[in-house]
Every structure is written in structure tokens, then in C-alpha cells.
Amino acid sequence: VSYNAAISACQRAGKWQQALALLSATQAPDVVSYSAAISACEKAAQWERALELVSDMRLRRLQPNVVSFSAAVSACGQGGRREWALSVLAEMHREGLQPN
């Protein structure tokens, strides 16, 4: 819980690199950890990093949720990558999730 709170604080402060460092230091990151880190990337238009984190989640057998996907879509939009945003939206729909 402490790491999740710290990652979220970094996200709110716009410190995406620190959020990623904390995520890496977390022994057992969960969906909340990843979602907060993806949101930090979103705020900095770090769309490639956001998509890498979604991929990492799957490698760890964690299921991205609406928050994870929505932040990744927004990161792609912030980075001017409309085609990637649409791809993530399509993935959300395949997973049975509705964007918020």
C-alpha cells in the first residue's frame, strides 16, 4: 500500500520517472501500482512508456482495468498517437471493458 501511495503522489506531482522507479522497486506490484504509474506517464505524454506498462502487466499476469486502459488511451492522445489510442480502445472492448 505504501508504494501505491508513493506512486500516486508522484503521478499527482507530474514526476513520471520517479513513479516508474518506485514501480520497479515494488516487490509485488498490483493493478493499482501499474495504473498509477500509467497515469503518471499519461500526464507527461509518455505514451510509449504507458503502453510498455500495459504490456508488463500482462507479462505479470495482471489484468489491466478501466483505469489502466483509460490512462493508456489518454497518454496516446497526449502524445498525438491517435492510431495507438484507437488500438488500446479496441483492446478494452475485446476485454469486455467500457471506457469511462
C-alpha positions in Angstrom: 0.0 0.0 0.0 2.9 2.4 0.8 4.4 2.0 -2.7 1.0 2.6 -4.3 0.5 5.8 -2.3 4.0 7.0 -3.3 3.5 6.2 -6.9 0.2 8.0 -6.8 1.8 11.0 -5.2 4.4 11.1 -8.0 1.6 10.9 -10.5 -0.1 13.9 -9.0 3.1 15.8 -8.9 4.0 15.1 -12.5 7.1 13.0 -11.6 6.6 10.1 -14.0 10.2 9.0 -13.9 10.1 8.7 -10.1 6.8 6.8 -10.4 8.4 4.3 -12.7 11.4 4.0 -10.4 9.1 3.2 -7.5 7.1 0.7 -9.6 10.4 -1.1 -10.3 11.3 -1.2 -6.7 7.9 -2.7 -5.7 8.3 -6.4 -4.9 4.8 -7.3 -5.9 3.2 -4.6 -7.9 -0.5 -4.9 -8.5 -3.1 -3.4 -10.8 -3.3 -0.2 -8.6 0.5 0.2 -8.8 0.6 -0.1 -12.5 -2.5 2.1 -13.1 -0.9 4.9 -11.0 2.3 4.6 -13.0 0.5 4.6 -16.3 -1.4 7.7 -15.2 1.9 9.3 -14.4 3.0 8.6 -17.9 -0.2 9.9 -19.2 0.3 13.3 -17.6 3.7 13.6 -19.2 2.5 12.3 -22.7 4.9 9.3 -22.3 2.6 7.1 -24.4 5.3 4.6 -25.3 6.1 4.0 -21.6 2.4 3.7 -20.8 1.9 1.0 -23.5 5.0 -0.8 -22.2 3.5 -0.8 -18.7 0.2 -2.3 -20.0 2.3 -5.0 -21.7 4.3 -5.6 -18.5 1.1 -6.0 -16.6 0.1 -8.9 -18.9 3.5 -10.5 -18.6 3.0 -10.5 -14.8 -0.5 -12.0 -15.3 -2.2 -8.8 -14.1 -5.4 -7.8 -15.9 -5.5 -4.1 -16.9 -8.7 -2.5 -15.7 -10.7 0.5 -16.9 -8.3 2.9 -15.1 -5.2 1.3 -16.7 -6.6 1.3 -20.2 -8.1 4.8 -20.0 -4.8 6.3 -18.8 -3.0 4.5 -21.7 -5.6 5.8 -24.2 -5.2 9.3 -22.8 -1.3 9.0 -22.9 -1.5 8.1 -26.6 -3.8 11.1 -27.2 -1.5 13.4 -25.3 1.4 12.1 -27.4 -0.5 12.7 -30.6 -0.8 9.0 -31.3 -4.4 8.7 -32.3 -3.9 5.3 -34.0 -2.5 3.8 -30.8 -5.3 5.3 -28.7 -7.8 3.6 -31.0 -5.9 0.3 -30.8 -6.0 0.4 -27.0 -9.7 1.3 -27.0 -10.3 -1.8 -29.3 -8.3 -3.9 -26.8 -10.5 -2.6 -24.0 -13.6 -3.6 -25.8 -12.2 -7.1 -26.5 -11.6 -7.4 -22.8 -15.3 -6.5 -22.2 -14.5 -3.2 -20.6 -16.3 0.1 -21.3 -14.2 3.3 -21.3 -15.1 5.8 -18.7 
